[in-house]
Amino acid sequence: MTTPDYSPVVQATGLTKWFDSHSGRLSLFSELELTIQRGESVAIIGPSGSGKSTLLSLLAGLDSPSHGDVMIAGQALAQLDDSQRAALRSQHLSFIFQAFHLLPELNALENVMLPLEIRGQQNAEATARQWLDNVGLAERHSHYPPMLSGGEQQRVAIARAFATEPTLLFADEPTGNLDQSTGDAIVEQLFTLNREYSTTLILITHDSRLAARCGRVLQLQQGQLVEQPAAGSAQADAAEEAHP
């Protein structure tokens, strides 16, 4: 019988990042600690310039810390070379960005197929078709990004992210370019897929409503992550204020 894997999906230890400039050293994080378990949904919030996107890059192995280490799925990134990190990302990670990052020369189906083909997956087309159907784009397979609305482009990006069945999904302001109605629909889709596939979500967001949907909310302030009250507590407080 296979023993369940209860090890953290992400673990940052002593994570420190600084930049040197003519005006001196700018420190973003100092000895930051973070542990995220499989299937969690975690929002990282904080003011502009606090380093949220830099932190995402460090946790995903897209950038290297000045000190400390990050482990993804039990593998220490500091012990991997660039090609090994790329292979780890291909195997375990997916990304959703505010700017969608779809390739304009590929149609919706081809955009979703691309990471599957890079991995050498044999049933790439069938898988991509199924995921586009899952996000409500069954009639848009052959449409190119300029032919799609912002909400539809983000749905393609979500289909592409989930098609590889990632262990961990990073989303950086996933609703930032969308109107509220479309953004709400995208968020609902995101958390539905999270529940169904137990994909760990790490969301960088300014949207307090999106953060409140997550199981944990961490605020990046003065180089540290500070745990915020659970969403349930915030909602209870709001209800109490509305009905004293």
C-alpha positions as CSV (number, residue, x, y, z in Angstrom):
1,M,0.0,0.0,0.0
2,T,1.3,3.5,-0.9
3,T,2.0,5.7,2.0
4,P,0.3,9.1,1.7
5,D,2.7,12.0,1.1
6,Y,2.2,14.6,3.9
7,S,5.4,16.6,3.1
8,P,4.9,20.3,2.4
9,V,4.5,21.3,-1.3
10,V,6.4,24.5,-0.7
11,Q,8.8,25.3,2.2
12,A,10.9,28.4,2.4
13,T,13.6,28.6,5.1
14,G,15.6,31.7,6.0
15,L,14.5,33.3,2.7
16,T,16.3,36.6,2.2
17,K,16.4,38.8,-0.9
18,W,18.2,42.1,-1.4
19,F,19.2,44.4,-4.2
20,D,22.3,46.6,-4.3
21,S,22.0,50.0,-5.9
22,H,23.9,53.4,-6.0
23,S,21.8,54.5,-3.0
24,G,22.6,51.4,-1.0
25,R,21.2,48.0,-0.3
26,L,17.4,47.4,-0.6
27,S,16.2,44.5,1.5
28,L,12.9,43.0,0.5
29,F,12.8,39.9,2.8
30,S,14.9,38.9,5.8
31,E,14.9,35.3,7.1
32,L,11.4,34.7,5.8
33,E,9.8,31.3,6.7
34,L,6.9,29.7,4.9
35,T,5.3,26.3,4.7
36,I,2.4,25.4,2.5
37,Q,0.7,22.0,2.4
38,R,-0.8,20.1,-0.6
39,G,-4.3,21.3,-1.5
40,E,-4.1,24.6,0.5
41,S,-5.2,27.9,-1.0
42,V,-3.0,30.8,0.2
43,A,-3.3,34.5,-0.6
44,I,-0.3,36.7,-0.3
45,I,-1.3,40.4,0.0
46,G,0.6,43.6,0.6
47,P,1.1,47.1,-0.8
48,S,2.7,47.8,-4.2
49,G,6.4,47.5,-4.0
50,S,6.4,45.2,-1.0
51,G,7.9,42.4,-3.1
52,K,4.9,40.1,-3.7
53,S,5.8,39.3,-7.3
54,T,9.5,38.9,-6.4
55,L,8.5,36.4,-3.7
56,L,6.4,34.5,-6.2
57,S,9.5,34.3,-8.5
58,L,11.6,33.0,-5.7
59,L,9.1,30.4,-4.6
60,A,8.7,29.2,-8.2
61,G,12.5,29.0,-8.8
62,L,12.3,31.8,-11.4
63,D,14.8,33.8,-9.4
64,S,17.4,33.0,-6.7
65,P,17.4,34.3,-3.2
66,S,20.3,36.2,-1.7
67,H,20.2,33.7,1.2
68,G,18.1,30.8,2.3
69,D,16.4,28.1,0.3
70,V,13.1,27.0,-1.2
71,M,11.9,23.4,-1.4
72,I,9.3,22.4,-3.9
73,A,7.8,18.9,-3.6
74,G,10.7,17.9,-1.4
75,Q,13.4,19.2,-3.8
76,A,15.8,22.0,-2.7
77,L,16.0,24.5,-5.6
78,A,19.5,25.5,-4.5
79,Q,20.7,22.0,-5.4
80,L,19.3,22.1,-8.9
81,D,20.9,23.7,-12.0
82,D,18.8,25.8,-14.5
83,S,17.7,22.8,-16.6
84,Q,16.7,20.8,-13.6
85,R,14.7,23.7,-12.2
86,A,12.9,24.0,-15.6
87,A,12.1,20.3,-15.5
88,L,10.8,20.6,-12.0
89,R,8.5,23.5,-13.0
90,S,7.3,21.6,-16.0
91,Q,6.5,18.6,-13.8
92,H,4.9,20.4,-10.8
93,L,4.0,24.0,-11.5
94,S,1.7,26.2,-13.5
95,F,1.2,29.9,-13.7
96,I,-1.7,32.4,-14.3
97,F,-0.7,36.0,-14.9
98,Q,-2.7,39.3,-15.0
99,A,-1.6,39.7,-18.7
100,F,-2.7,36.2,-19.7
101,H,0.6,35.5,-21.7
102,L,-1.2,33.6,-24.5
103,L,0.7,33.3,-27.8
104,P,-1.2,35.4,-30.3
105,E,-0.1,33.2,-33.3
106,L,-1.7,30.1,-31.6
107,N,-5.4,29.5,-31.3
108,A,-7.0,28.6,-27.9
109,L,-6.6,24.9,-28.4
110,E,-2.9,25.2,-29.5
111,N,-2.2,27.5,-26.5
112,V,-3.5,24.9,-24.1
113,M,-1.7,22.1,-25.9
114,L,1.7,23.8,-25.9
115,P,2.9,22.9,-22.3
116,L,1.5,19.4,-22.8
117,E,3.6,19.0,-26.0
118,I,6.7,20.3,-24.3
119,R,6.3,17.6,-21.7
120,G,5.9,15.0,-24.5
121,Q,2.3,14.1,-23.5
122,Q,0.8,11.8,-26.1
123,N,-2.8,12.8,-25.7
124,A,-2.1,16.6,-25.7
125,E,-4.9,17.6,-28.1
126,A,-7.6,15.5,-26.4
127,T,-6.6,16.8,-23.0
128,A,-6.5,20.4,-24.2
129,R,-10.0,20.1,-25.7
130,Q,-11.4,18.6,-22.5
131,W,-10.0,21.5,-20.4
132,L,-11.3,24.2,-22.7
133,D,-14.7,22.5,-22.4
134,N,-14.3,22.4,-18.6
135,V,-13.9,26.2,-18.5
136,G,-16.8,26.9,-20.8
137,L,-15.0,27.4,-24.1
138,A,-16.2,24.5,-26.1
139,E,-17.1,26.8,-29.0
140,R,-13.8,28.7,-28.9
141,H,-11.2,26.1,-29.7
142,S,-10.2,27.6,-33.0
143,H,-10.3,31.2,-31.9
144,Y,-7.1,33.2,-31.6
145,P,-6.4,35.4,-28.6
146,P,-7.3,38.7,-30.4
147,M,-10.7,37.2,-31.2
148,L,-11.5,36.5,-27.5
149,S,-12.7,38.7,-24.7
150,G,-10.5,39.4,-21.7
151,G,-12.5,36.9,-19.6
152,E,-12.3,34.2,-22.4
153,Q,-8.5,34.7,-22.6
154,Q,-8.2,34.3,-18.9
155,R,-10.2,31.1,-19.1
156,V,-7.8,29.8,-21.8
157,A,-5.0,30.6,-19.4
158,I,-6.7,28.7,-16.6
159,A,-7.3,25.7,-18.9
160,R,-3.6,25.8,-19.9
161,A,-2.5,26.0,-16.3
162,F,-4.7,23.1,-15.1
163,A,-4.2,20.9,-18.2
164,T,-0.8,19.7,-16.9
165,E,-2.5,18.7,-13.6
166,P,0.1,20.7,-11.6
167,T,0.9,20.1,-8.0
168,L,1.1,23.9,-7.4
169,L,-0.5,26.8,-9.2
170,F,0.8,30.4,-8.9
171,A,-1.6,33.1,-9.8
172,D,-0.4,36.8,-9.9
173,E,-3.3,39.2,-9.9
174,P,-5.4,36.8,-12.0
175,T,-8.4,39.1,-12.1
176,G,-6.5,42.4,-12.4
177,N,-7.5,43.1,-16.0
178,L,-11.1,42.0,-15.7
179,D,-14.4,43.6,-14.8
180,Q,-16.0,42.5,-11.6
181,S,-18.6,40.2,-13.1
182,T,-16.0,38.4,-15.3
183,G,-13.5,38.4,-12.5
184,D,-16.0,36.7,-10.1
185,A,-16.7,34.0,-12.7
186,I,-13.0,33.4,-13.2
187,V,-12.4,33.1,-9.4
188,E,-15.3,30.7,-9.1
189,Q,-13.8,28.6,-11.8
190,L,-10.3,28.7,-10.1
191,F,-11.6,27.5,-6.8
192,T,-13.8,24.8,-8.3
193,L,-10.9,23.3,-10.1
194,N,-8.8,23.7,-6.9
195,R,-11.3,21.7,-4.9
196,E,-11.8,19.0,-7.6
197,Y,-8.1,18.4,-8.3
198,S,-6.5,19.3,-4.9
199,T,-4.1,21.7,-6.6
200,T,-2.3,24.0,-4.2
201,L,-3.0,27.6,-5.0
202,I,-0.8,30.6,-4.2
203,L,-2.4,33.8,-5.2
204,I,-0.8,37.2,-5.3
205,T,-3.6,39.8,-5.1
206,H,-4.8,43.2,-4.2
207,D,-8.4,42.0,-4.2
208,S,-9.6,41.6,-0.6
209,R,-12.6,39.5,-1.8
210,L,-10.4,37.1,-3.7
211,A,-8.0,36.8,-0.7
212,A,-11.0,36.1,1.6
213,R,-11.8,33.0,-0.5
214,C,-8.5,31.4,0.4
215,G,-7.9,29.2,3.4
216,R,-5.0,31.3,4.5
217,V,-4.2,35.0,4.0
218,L,-0.5,36.1,4.5
219,Q,0.4,39.8,4.5
220,L,3.9,40.7,3.3
221,Q,5.0,43.6,5.5
222,Q,8.5,44.7,6.5
223,G,10.1,41.7,4.9
224,Q,8.0,39.1,6.8
225,L,4.7,37.2,6.1
226,V,2.1,37.9,8.8
227,E,-0.8,35.5,9.1
228,Q,-4.1,37.3,8.9
229,P,-7.4,36.3,10.5
230,A,-9.2,33.4,8.7
231,A,-11.8,34.3,6.1
232,G,-14.5,32.9,8.3
233,S,-13.6,35.3,11.1
234,A,-13.6,38.3,8.8
235,Q,-17.0,37.3,7.4
236,A,-18.3,36.9,10.9
237,D,-17.0,40.3,11.9
238,A,-18.6,41.9,8.8
239,A,-21.9,40.2,9.6
240,E,-21.8,41.4,13.2
241,E,-21.1,45.0,12.0
242,A,-24.0,44.8,9.6
243,H,-26.4,43.4,12.2
244,P,-25.3,44.6,15.7
